[in-house]
Amino acid sequence: MITYNTDGVRMPAIKRRETTAWIRRVAATYGRKVGDVGYMFVNDEKILEVNNEYLGHDYYTDIITFDYDEGDTINGDLVISLDTVRTNAEKFGKDYDEELHRVIIHGILHLCGINDKGPGEREIMEAAENRALALLSE
């Protein structure tokens, strides 16, 4: 089950049923099923608190992914800062909704085993995000 919740922000205007189906399609392309995935949309203050408390990082980020995968079933909690999503959309000249969907699927791609911290991994992640975003409009 995929859930969408907020803490300190308004729920973004996403089509939940369509987004859930899209997430399932993307996971399936990696041979994965979707188990329990929880999205929590927050503000910058909250994501900084989570980043500090759980990862020991003292900076803002757009998403933090907590991975509880079991075999070929993805499970996790994804915390998304809508403030940082908006800032990044402006910084990169992207539409806010497109940037939000990119971040939503970024966490799923992490749960599917794609990393973005090592050499060359960022480009692999970006390509995977772009392929996933193309599936959204199908």
Secondary structure, DSSP 8 states (H G I E B T S, - for coil): -EEEEEESS------HHHHHHHHHHHHHHTT-EEEEEEEEEE-HHHHHHHIIIII---S--SEEEEE--BTTEEEEEEEEEHHHHHHHHHHHT--HHHHHHHHHHHHHHHHTT---SSTTHHHHHHHHHHHHHHHHT-
